[in-house]
Amino acid sequence: MKFFVKIYIMPQGALLDPQGKTIEKNTSKLGIRNTTNIRMGKLITLNIESANIESAKKTVNNLCEKLLVNQITEQFDFEINNC
């Protein structure tokens, strides 16, 4: 089976997010004053071929933990859908 995966990577909640803070500070320069707690992250998309969704989840989790995510400073979540 073929699956479409979206991986969301964000800074750990307890850590300062300098990119998010920079965006937040500059929203007022654009006249936007009703935003707070902006956090900047990454979105990674991919297709994966796997026997079933459970196997696909294990593969994506492994990929995140071993390659894509620095678990000291980042957290991740993902969505898997059939192609």
C-alpha positions in Angstrom: 0.0 0.0 0.0 1.1 3.5 -0.7 0.7 6.2 2.0 1.1 10.0 2.0 2.8 11.3 5.2 2.9 14.8 6.7 5.5 15.2 9.5 5.3 18.2 11.8 8.4 19.2 13.7 8.2 22.0 16.3 10.6 23.3 19.0 10.0 21.7 22.4 7.4 23.7 24.3 9.7 24.6 27.2 12.4 26.1 24.8 12.6 29.6 23.5 11.8 29.8 19.8 13.9 32.7 18.4 12.3 32.5 14.9 8.8 32.6 16.4 9.7 35.5 18.6 11.1 37.4 15.7 7.9 36.9 13.7 5.9 37.9 16.7 7.8 41.1 17.2 7.4 42.1 13.6 3.7 41.4 13.3 3.0 44.8 14.9 5.1 46.5 12.1 2.5 45.1 9.7 -0.4 46.4 11.7 -1.2 42.9 13.0 -1.7 43.2 16.8 -3.8 40.2 17.7 -1.3 37.4 17.5 0.7 35.8 20.4 2.9 32.8 21.1 4.0 32.3 17.5 6.1 29.2 17.1 8.1 28.3 13.9 8.5 24.7 12.8 9.0 22.4 9.8 6.6 20.4 7.6 8.0 17.4 5.8 5.9 15.4 3.3 6.7 12.1 1.7 5.2 9.0 0.2 5.9 5.6 1.7 5.2 2.1 0.4 4.3 -0.3 3.3 2.3 -3.5 3.8 -0.1 -1.7 6.2 -0.6 1.5 8.2 0.9 0.1 11.4 4.1 -0.7 9.5 4.1 2.7 7.9 3.8 4.4 11.3 6.7 2.4 12.6 8.8 3.4 9.6 7.9 7.1 9.9 8.5 7.1 13.7 11.9 5.5 13.1 12.8 8.0 10.4 11.9 10.9 12.7 13.7 9.6 15.8 16.9 8.6 13.9 17.2 11.2 11.2 14.8 14.1 11.0 14.3 15.3 14.6 16.7 16.5 17.3 14.7 15.2 20.2 16.6 17.3 22.7 15.2 20.5 21.2 12.3 19.4 18.9 9.2 17.3 19.1 7.3 15.7 16.2 3.9 14.5 15.2 2.7 13.0 11.9 -0.3 12.2 9.8 -0.6 9.2 7.5 -3.2 8.9 4.7 -3.8 6.5 1.9 -2.6 7.8 -1.5 
